[in-house]
Amino acid sequence: MYQSVEIQKQMLTTCQRWETTPWDYSSCRFVNFHPDGTGKIVFAYGQTVYADIKFRFELPESGLLRLTFLHSPRIYPWSEDFVPTDLNRTKTTQFTLIEQEEHFPMNIVRHTKHVTHYIKFETSPYPEGLAFPYETPLTFYGYLTENMLSERHLPIDFRVGLRRFASGVASCSLQPVPDGYNLFQEMAKKVEYAMAHGVVPPDGHIYNYTPWLVKKDDTIGRIFAVFLNHWKPTSIEEWDNQFPYTTPDYRAGQWLKAYCIPEYQPHPPLKAWEAEIHDGRDWKAVIQQFALLFGTGTLEPDILRNLNYVERLVDEPSRLEIVFAVLGNVLEIDLEGKVTNQEWAFRRAAEMAKTWCLSGYEPAQPFADWETELL
């Protein structure tokens, strides 16, 4: 069936992630398309990232994709920078978007991936000249519904950042580093040491802030407030220049360390507005309110009453990550950025929290794949 350029772009950008092998837990080979004409393509397997490349894209005509790959500095010390050349800067390939519903049982974990559409590329969408140790499939699967195509959800890049930030909070990863600390060099040293000795060496600047998270006060709310008050849509070029020391995550880590260790002096000095929790229906304010309720132990009492959920979820990063992933995926906003389904989104996130706290619990409405997807 013929699809216009406009329909194809909407479908490409509405799907949260197009992945090659949804049944393979170890595989992380996917492509994202964003409404602003940017995106990224990743090739990772197991614990190794072989390519994480940003691009701009256009659809000159129906069924034709043109990618312009951008300079993509490495994010991990064991990966490589991608520097485009005249030979691999652009890629044009034909593609077909097909609607076909399938369920793929995953290996390793007891989970089934539900897909509704797939992209069939004529040639590999990865840049020319890259060599990978595993195959580069031409079919990428995704999940789309009519509701997803019509509803307004939070930006994909924010949802990615939100769930990663939640994981970082629970894993004690919000750790400001000393002046002159080279993150990539230190991580590379750690990897080398760990491979030689079988253990990861400790960092002198690392501290355990978990006891402050489980006090059931406004600490968790304030941490997320700093992250949200600093978050803004960031262009690819701006992201390259800010990573890693001036990100919202890092500023939240500075606030937390100053709260836990009063003698710590962050630079620049913190200001009151950074940790302010806002009222109202603006989507940032709503997430701040959720984090505050979560951290004080008062989230959705009809669902979570008498469950020690704060301690249980901050004890395991992946648990807190999936709770905030559900929140970010389910929230819907209007054209002014106001949340239209706050009660339902809070309830779904609380139900996910309960699944980790009460063995055998199943919500009345099972979770759809798109609600729990980690972008």
N, C-alpha and C positions, 0 to 999 in steps of 0.2 A: 504494500500500500504506500502511495506517495506521501511523504512528509515534507512540509515546507521547512525552509531554513529556520524560521522562527520557532516552529514546533520542535525541531531537532535540538536547537540551542536550549530551549526550555527543559527538554528531557535530559540532556547532557548535564546541565547545571543543577537541576533539582535533585537528582540522585546524589546521595552523600558520598558515595565512593563506588567506582567501577573496579572490580577486582578479578584477577585471572583465574584463581583456583579457590573458590570459597569453601571447598571441602578440606583444604589443607591448612591445618592450624599453624604450621611452621612458615607458611608462605605469606609474604607481605608485598605482593606485586599488584600495584593498582595505579589508577589515574583519577585525578580530581579536576573538574571543570567548574570555575566560579563565574557568576553572572557578569563580573566586570571584565571578562575576557582573559583572565589569568588562570593558572592552574599549576599542578605539579604531577610528575610521574615518578614512581618509586619502584625500585627493584631490590627487595630484601628477602633473605631466607634464613631461617634459624636465628642466630644472633648477629648476623652480618648484614650491613646495609651496603649494597654495591652501587646504587645510584639513587639520588634524591634531587631531582632536577626541576627547576621552575621553568615555566614557559608562558607565552602569550598565544592565544589561539583565535582563529577566525574560520568561518564557514563560507567560502566563496560561492558555493552553491550547495544544493541539497545532496548529502552523501559525500561531501568532500571536506576534509579537515586539513587545515594548514597550521602547523606548530612552529613557533619561533622560540628556540631554547635560549635561556638566559644564564648568565654567569651565576653559578650556585655554589657558594663556599661550603665546605664540608661542615656538617653539624656534629659528627662524631670523630674522634681522633683516628679511628681505624678505617674511615671512609676517605674518599678522594674528592677534591674540588672538581667541579665540572666547568671547564672554560671552553665556550663555543668557538669554533673556527669556521672558516668559509666552507669547509667540507661537511660540518654537522650542525650548522646554526639553524637550519630550517628543515622541515620534514612535511611532505604532503602525501596524504594517503586517502584512499576511498574507504568508506565504511557503510555498514548497514545496521540500522537499529531495529531489533526484532523483539516483539512481545511474546514471551513464552515462560509460563510459570513452572518452576521446578523447586524441589527440596533436596538439598545435598547434606547427608549425614557427614559430620566432620570427623576426622581422625583425631586421636589423642584425647579430645574432650567430648563429653556427651552432649552434643548440641547439633542442631540442624539449621543450616542456612537456607533461608527462603529467598528466592530471586524471582523477579517478574519480567525482566528484560535483559537483553545482552547486546553488546556491540561486537560486530564482526569486522575487524580491520583487514584490508587487503594486504598491507605490509605492516611490519612492526612499528608501533608508534614511538619507540625509543630512538634516541639519536644514533646516527650512523657511527660505526667504528667502535662501539662499546662491546666488550666481550664479557659474558656472564657464564658462571659454571652450571647454570640450569637453563632449561628451555625458556624462550620468550613467546608465550602463547599469543595468538591473534584474537582470542575471544575474551571479552571482559564482561562480567556479570554485575547486575545492579538490581536494586529494589525500588520500585516506583508504584504509587497508587494515584488514583484521581484526586484524592484529598491532598496528597503531597504536592501535586501540580497546582492546586488552587489555593492552598493555605500559605500563610507567610510564617516561615520559621526563622529562628535566629541564624545569623551568618555562620557558615560552615567553619570558617577559620576561628571564630569565637568558640564554637562548641568543642572544637579540637583543643583549643587552649584551656577551656574550662575544665574538661575532664582530666587533662594532663596536670593542671594545677592542683586539682583535688588529690590526684595520686601523689604529687610531690608533697602536699601538706601531710598526708598520712605516712609517707616514707621518710620523713625528716630530711627532705632534700632542699628545703628553703634555707640555704646556708650561705650568707654573705661571705665573701672571701677577702683576705687581707689585700691592701694596696700592692700592686705589682705582681699579683698572682696570675699566672698564665694558665687558664683553664685547660686548653688543649694539651699543653706540655705536661701538666700535672696528671691529666687523665691518661696520657700515653705512658707516663712513668708508672702509674698504678697498674695498667694492663701488663706492662713488662714485668713488674714485680710479682703480680699475681700468677703469671704464667710460670715464673721461675720458682716461686715458693709455695704456691697453692693457696695463698690467702691474700686478701686485699689490705694494703697498709693503711693505718688510720691517718686522718687529717687532724692537725693540731687545732684548726679553727672549727671543727665540727662539735656540736653539742646536741644533747637530746632534749627536744622541746615538748615531747609527748605529754609529760605531766601537766603542762599548761593547757593542752587541748582538751583534756578530760575533766576540767574543773567545772564544767557546765555553767560557764559565764559567757560573756560576749566575745571571747578571744577568737573563736572560729569565725564569728560574724565579722569581726574587724579585719581579720586576715583577708577574707574574700572581699571586703569593702575596698581595701587598698588595691587589690588586683583589679577589681571592676572600675574603680575611680580612675585608674591609670590606663585601662584598656581602651584602644581605639583602633579602627580599621587601619592597617599598616600595609603600605605598598611593598612590593618585593624589594625595591631598592632601599626603603627605609628599614626594613627588617634586617637586611644584610649589614647595615650600619649600626643598628642598636644591639644586636645579639653579642654577648649574653648579659652584659652588665647593667643595662638600663631598661630591661623588660619589666612589665607589671609583676611578674613572678619574683624577680630579684628585689624590687622595692618592697613587696609584701614580706620577703625574708628579712629585709632590714628592719621593718616595723616590728616583726615578731622577735627578733633578737634584742632590739632595744627594750621591748616589753619584758622579756625574760631575764635579760642581763642589763640592768640599768646603767652600768659603766660603759657599755658599748655606745659609741658615738657614730651614727650613720652619716654618710656624706652623699648628697647634701642633707642638712638637718631636716627632720620630718616636720610636716605641718599638719594642723588639726584636720583639715579637709580631706586628707588622704585616707584616713580611717573612718570617715563619716558614713553611717548607714542611713540611707535615704528612705523616705516614705513615698507612697504613690504607686502608680501602675507602670511607670517606665521599666523596661525589661531589666535594666541593670539594678534598679532599686528592688525589684521583685526577687532577684537572685540573692541580693544582699539580705533581704528579709528571710528568705529560706535558710541561708547559712546561719543567721542569728538564731532562728527557731531550732535548727538542727543542733547547734553548739550548746544551747541552753537546755537541751533535752525536752523541749516542748513542742516538737514537730508532730502534727497530726495525732493528738493523743488518743483518738478513737482507734487508731491503727497500732501505735507504738507504745501505748501505756504499759508500764511495768516491764519494759524491755530495756536492758542496759545497752542501747544501740550505739551511743557515742563511743564507748570504750571498744565495742566489738568492731566498729567500722574503721576507726582510726588505727586499729591494730593491724590492719591489712590494707595496703594501698589500693589493690584492685577493687575492694569492696566500696570504698569511698568514691573511687573513680566511676564505677558503674552507676552509683546513685546520682551523681551529678551529671553523668552522661544522659540518663533517663530524663532528668529535669531539663537539660538543654535541648534534647531532641523533641520533647513533648510541648514545651512552651510555644505558644503562637502569639504573634503580634499583629497589630493593625498598621496602617500606613504611617502612623505617627510614632510607631515604636512602643505603643502601649500594649501590655499583655491582656489577652482576651480570655485566657483559660487558666488563670492562676490556681484556682482551687483544684482543678483536675490534674494539673502538672505536679502540684505539691503532693497530691494523693498518690499518683503513680510512683513518684520518687520514694515516698514513704513505704509503699508496698514493696518496692525493690529492697529497701533497707530491711524490711521485716523478713524477707526471704533469707537473709544472711543471719538473722537473729533467732529464728524459730524454725527448727527442722520440720520439713514436711509442709510448711505453709505455701499455699498457692493462692494468688489473688483471684477474685471472681472472674475478672477478665484477663486471660493470659496475655503476657507481653508479646507484642508484635516485634519482628526482627528490627524494624526501623527505630523502635523505641529504645532498644538496648544496644544499638550499633555503636562501636567505638570508632569514630571517624579517624 
